[in-house]
Amino acid sequence: MSGERFRPAWWRSRVPGGQKSADVALPRFRGEMFASLRHRNYRLYWIGSLIANTGDWMDQIAIGWLMWQLTGSGGYLGIMSFFRAFPILLFTLFGGAMADRMERRRLMQITQTFAMVLALLLAALVWTGTVAVWHVLAIAALRGVMLSVNLPTRQALLSDIVDREHLANAIALNSATMNLTRILGGSLGGILITLVGTGGVFFLNGMSFTILIVTLAMMSIPPMVVRARKNLLASIGEGLSYLRGHEVLRTLVVLALVPMLLGMPYMTLLPIFADDVLGIGNEGYGILVAFTGIGALCGALTVAALRDGHHRGRIMLLVMVVFGAMLVLFSQSTIPVLSFALLFGVGLGQTGYMALNTTLLQTHSSDEMRGRVMSIFFLNRGMVPLGTVAAGFASEWIGVQVTVGVMGMGVVLLALYAYLRVPRVRALR
């Protein structure tokens, strides 16, 4: 007797002919918040991503701890973050061009295999006692190269595994999953370092990638239609020309990049707020970060619950204002409980606006250009370290509260400018 009949019905449901239309509507997923989980392909992707991303966050905790053990220097922690982020700024446009030239599922499997090898290599170096600072920096840089391909491919793949009706929900759930795994992975990482050491955490992270590789292989995706191939530089130029010719997409990219430069560096300055402004020490710093993460998770789930027909452009600009305004208010707060609540609002606004921005970019880009458009979007990952350096120096010159207040006001003014000067963006659905 086939083992198929012993699998739950939601797993057995398949789409005839490898199409990406929704599977049998499932009672447990009828709510708008989880609508994209009706798709078997998305369920497979979600399960694999949940496990792999949790492993990756565990890894980030462990690699930071390893670098601290090797150097005892906070400066080296910053250098390691730069080594990981800078390749994204350099190579993500090439990654987007590759995502439009190759089968995205296969490309993701390649990047996940590469990530697995790096994690297992670092585990072996730790276990053999041969790990050195340059090993950690080199692996951080290679991970950045991997992410420059993986990030735009991962986002573009969503349009291959769900239909347009559920794309916004899939993107929002993806964002919610990332924030959930940040909480899970961050908590587990610290515990597992005590139990199995940093080498054990790296090994577990390597194994977590195998789950996503397998779930990707289990998907049924129709063959990708690729137009006449051009070299990578020509493909990148074509993507930039496409963006220049679309005012709405161009504005959405600016709204993705500039707030990351202005707003996100606040995370790096939170230890100063915890120690000097609020006087709550290390434990309080952890609570500040936790409230940001909880707000981010709630923001992503709220976006996931939006139905088609909502004015997503207007809502995006509104929550962008919330992000900036909450930053301004937080910068001036000296009351710990109030600061916790304001950071919840910061996390909610930041993740809500980014999830909506991603959705609008995906749904208003053509299929053959989507990977390249998303690669330009993911330049925002490279903006954060640049903004962090500037914010760090500014906090020494004019004080941390003034610095974060100015950053938040910049986000608010940008959102208001887009609302008033680019009406087509606020009219987007």
ZAMARGU-4260 file (C-alpha; in steps of 0.2 Angstrom, whole numbers, plus 5000, padded with zeros to 4 digits):
<rodrens>
0) 5000/5000/5000 | 5007/5017/4995 | 5013/5028/5009 | 5005/5043/5000 | 4988/5039/5009
5) 4996/5041/5026 | 5002/5059/5022 | 4991/5073/5027 | 4979/5079/5014 | 4988/5097/5014
10) 5004/5088/5009 | 4997/5077/4996 | 4988/5091/4986 | 4997/5094/4970 | 4994/5106/4956
15) 4991/5097/4939 | 5004/5101/4926 | 5016/5109/4938 | 5007/5125/4938 | 5008/5138/4952
20) 4989/5141/4955 | 4982/5138/4972 | 4980/5120/4978 | 4964/5114/4986 | 4958/5128/4998
25) 4962/5122/5015 | 4951/5127/5030 | 4965/5131/5041 | 4973/5143/5029 | 4957/5152/5023
30) 4961/5168/5033 | 4969/5181/5022 | 4984/5181/5034 | 4990/5164/5029 | 4982/5163/5011
35) 4998/5159/5002 | 5000/5143/5012 | 4986/5136/5001 | 5000/5133/4988 | 5010/5117/4990
40) 5025/5125/4983 | 5025/5139/4995 | 5022/5127/5010 | 5038/5118/5005 | 5047/5134/5003
45) 5041/5141/5019 | 5045/5125/5029 | 5063/5125/5022 | 5065/5144/5024 | 5059/5143/5042
50) 5073/5130/5047 | 5087/5137/5036 | 5084/5155/5042 | 5083/5149/5060 | 5100/5141/5057
55) 5107/5156/5049 | 5102/5167/5064 | 5110/5155/5076 | 5126/5156/5065 | 5126/5175/5066
60) 5126/5174/5085 | 5139/5161/5085 | 5151/5169/5073 | 5150/5185/5083 | 5154/5176/5098
65) 5169/5167/5090 | 5176/5183/5083 | 5175/5191/5101 | 5184/5176/5108 | 5197/5177/5095
70) 5200/5196/5096 | 5192/5203/5112 | 5189/5218/5100 | 5172/5227/5096 | 5181/5234/5081
75) 5183/5217/5074 | 5165/5214/5076 | 5161/5229/5065 | 5174/5224/5052 | 5166/5207/5051
80) 5149/5215/5048 | 5157/5226/5034 | 5165/5211/5026 | 5148/5202/5025 | 5138/5217/5019
85) 5150/5225/5007 | 5150/5211/4994 | 5131/5213/4993 | 5133/5231/4988 | 5146/5226/4975
90) 5138/5210/4967 | 5119/5211/4970 | 5116/5218/4952 | 5125/5203/4945 | 5114/5192/4956
95) 5098/5199/4950 | 5104/5197/4932 | 5108/5179/4935 | 5090/5177/4943 | 5083/5182/4926
100) 5094/5171/4916 | 5093/5154/4926 | 5080/5144/4933 | 5078/5152/4950 | 5075/5136/4960
105) 5091/5129/4954 | 5100/5145/4957 | 5094/5145/4975 | 5099/5127/4977 | 5117/5131/4972
110) 5118/5146/4984 | 5111/5136/4998 | 5124/5122/4994 | 5138/5135/4994 | 5131/5142/5011
115) 5131/5124/5018 | 5149/5121/5013 | 5155/5137/5021 | 5146/5133/5038 | 5153/5116/5038
120) 5171/5122/5034 | 5170/5135/5048 | 5164/5121/5060 | 5179/5110/5055 | 5191/5124/5058
125) 5184/5127/5075 | 5184/5108/5080 | 5202/5106/5074 | 5208/5122/5084 | 5215/5130/5068
130) 5202/5144/5066 | 5210/5161/5064 | 5203/5179/5062 | 5207/5179/5043 | 5197/5163/5041
135) 5181/5171/5049 | 5183/5187/5039 | 5185/5177/5023 | 5170/5166/5026 | 5160/5182/5031
140) 5165/5190/5014 | 5161/5174/5004 | 5144/5173/5013 | 5141/5191/5007 | 5144/5185/4989
145) 5132/5171/4991 | 5119/5183/4998 | 5121/5195/4983 | 5114/5181/4972 | 5103/5172/4985
150) 5093/5188/4990 | 5086/5194/4973 | 5083/5175/4968 | 5074/5171/4984 | 5062/5186/4981
155) 5060/5183/4963 | 5056/5165/4966 | 5040/5169/4976 | 5032/5175/4960 | 5035/5158/4952
160) 5027/5148/4966 | 5012/5158/4970 | 4999/5167/4959 | 4998/5186/4958 | 4983/5186/4969
165) 4993/5179/4984 | 5010/5187/4980 | 5008/5201/4992 | 5003/5189/5006 | 5018/5177/5002
170) 5030/5192/5003 | 5023/5198/5020 | 5023/5180/5027 | 5041/5178/5021 | 5045/5194/5031
175) 5036/5188/5046 | 5045/5172/5045 | 5062/5181/5044 | 5058/5191/5060 | 5051/5175/5069
180) 5068/5166/5065 | 5077/5181/5071 | 5069/5178/5088 | 5071/5159/5088 | 5088/5159/5081
185) 5094/5172/5092 | 5088/5163/5108 | 5094/5146/5102 | 5111/5152/5097 | 5116/5158/5114
190) 5109/5142/5122 | 5118/5130/5109 | 5134/5139/5111 | 5134/5134/5129 | 5129/5116/5125
195) 5138/5112/5109 | 5151/5126/5107 | 5152/5138/5091 | 5158/5123/5080 | 5142/5113/5084
200) 5131/5128/5080 | 5140/5130/5063 | 5138/5112/5060 | 5119/5113/5064 | 5117/5128/5053
205) 5125/5118/5038 | 5113/5104/5041 | 5098/5116/5041 | 5102/5122/5023 | 5100/5104/5017
210) 5081/5105/5022 | 5079/5120/5011 | 5088/5111/4997 | 5077/5096/4998 | 5061/5106/4999
215) 5066/5116/4984 | 5068/5099/4975 | 5051/5094/4979 | 5042/5108/4971 | 5033/5107/4955
220) 5037/5123/4945 | 5034/5126/4926 | 5050/5129/4916 | 5056/5147/4916 | 5055/5156/4899
225) 5071/5165/4896 | 5072/5177/4882 | 5088/5179/4871 | 5103/5179/4882 | 5114/5194/4884
230) 5130/5195/4894 | 5128/5200/4912 | 5134/5218/4910 | 5121/5220/4896 | 5108/5212/4907
235) 5112/5224/4921 | 5111/5239/4909 | 5094/5233/4903 | 5088/5232/4921 | 5094/5250/4925
240) 5086/5257/4909 | 5070/5248/4913 | 5070/5256/4930 | 5074/5274/4923 | 5059/5272/4912
245) 5047/5269/4926 | 5044/5283/4938 | 5034/5272/4950 | 5047/5259/4951 | 5061/5271/4952
250) 5052/5280/4967 | 5049/5263/4976 | 5068/5259/4974 | 5073/5276/4982 | 5060/5273/4996
255) 5069/5256/4999 | 5086/5263/4999 | 5087/5280/5008 | 5077/5275/5024 | 5089/5260/5026
260) 5103/5273/5025 | 5094/5285/5037 | 5084/5274/5048 | 5091/5257/5051 | 5108/5262/5059
265) 5098/5266/5075 | 5100/5247/5079 | 5119/5249/5081 | 5116/5264/5093 | 5104/5255/5105
270) 5118/5250/5117 | 5122/5268/5120 | 5104/5272/5123 | 5103/5257/5135 | 5118/5262/5145
275) 5120/5281/5144 | 5102/5287/5140 | 5091/5275/5149 | 5103/5267/5162 | 5096/5250/5160
280) 5112/5240/5156 | 5114/5224/5146 | 5098/5216/5152 | 5088/5232/5146 | 5098/5232/5129
285) 5091/5214/5126 | 5073/5220/5130 | 5075/5235/5118 | 5080/5223/5104 | 5066/5211/5109
290) 5053/5224/5107 | 5059/5229/5090 | 5058/5211/5084 | 5041/5209/5091 | 5035/5225/5083
295) 5043/5219/5067 | 5034/5202/5068 | 5017/5211/5071 | 5020/5223/5056 | 5024/5209/5044
300) 5008/5199/5050 | 4997/5215/5048 | 5003/5217/5030 | 5000/5199/5027 | 4982/5201/5032
305) 4978/5215/5020 | 4966/5210/5006 | 4967/5215/4988 | 4960/5232/4984 | 4968/5241/4999
310) 4978/5256/4994 | 4995/5248/4997 | 5005/5263/4991 | 4996/5275/5003 | 4998/5263/5018
315) 5016/5260/5014 | 5019/5279/5015 | 5009/5280/5031 | 5019/5266/5040 | 5035/5274/5034
320) 5030/5290/5043 | 5026/5279/5058 | 5044/5272/5057 | 5052/5289/5056 | 5041/5297/5069
325) 5043/5283/5082 | 5062/5285/5080 | 5061/5303/5083 | 5050/5300/5099 | 5062/5286/5105
330) 5077/5297/5103 | 5070/5309/5116 | 5063/5297/5128 | 5072/5294/5145 | 5059/5282/5152
335) 5063/5264/5149 | 5045/5258/5148 | 5040/5271/5135 | 5056/5267/5125 | 5051/5249/5124
340) 5034/5254/5118 | 5041/5266/5105 | 5053/5253/5099 | 5039/5241/5096 | 5031/5255/5085
345) 5048/5257/5076 | 5049/5239/5072 | 5031/5238/5066 | 5033/5253/5055 | 5050/5248/5048
350) 5045/5230/5043 | 5027/5235/5037 | 5034/5248/5025 | 5048/5237/5019 | 5035/5222/5016
355) 5024/5234/5006 | 5038/5241/4996 | 5044/5224/4992 | 5026/5219/4987 | 5024/5234/4976
360) 5040/5232/4967 | 5037/5213/4963 | 5019/5216/4957 | 5023/5230/4946 | 5039/5223/4938
365) 5038/5213/4922 | 5042/5194/4924 | 5058/5195/4914 | 5064/5210/4924 | 5059/5205/4942
370) 5076/5198/4947 | 5086/5213/4941 | 5073/5225/4950 | 5074/5216/4966 | 5093/5216/4965
375) 5093/5235/4965 | 5081/5234/4980 | 5093/5223/4989 | 5107/5236/4988 | 5098/5242/5004
380) 5108/5229/5013 | 5124/5238/5008 | 5117/5255/5014 | 5116/5249/5032 | 5134/5248/5035
385) 5137/5265/5027 | 5124/5273/5037 | 5130/5265/5053 | 5148/5272/5050 | 5140/5290/5048
390) 5128/5288/5062 | 5142/5282/5074 | 5153/5297/5070 | 5138/5309/5071 | 5133/5302/5089
395) 5151/5307/5095 | 5150/5324/5087 | 5132/5329/5091 | 5126/5316/5103 | 5116/5300/5101
400) 5099/5307/5104 | 5101/5321/5091 | 5108/5309/5079 | 5093/5297/5079 | 5081/5311/5080
405) 5088/5318/5064 | 5088/5301/5056 | 5070/5298/5060 | 5065/5316/5054 | 5074/5312/5037
410) 5063/5296/5035 | 5047/5306/5039 | 5051/5320/5026 | 5056/5308/5012 | 5039/5299/5015
415) 5029/5316/5014 | 5039/5321/4999 | 5034/5305/4990 | 5016/5307/4995 | 5015/5325/4989
420) 5026/5324/4973 | 5023/5306/4966 | 5004/5304/4967 | 5005/5288/4957 | 5014/5279/4971
425) 5001/5283/4984 | 4988/5277/4972 | 4996/5260/4970 | 4986/5245/4976
</rodrens>
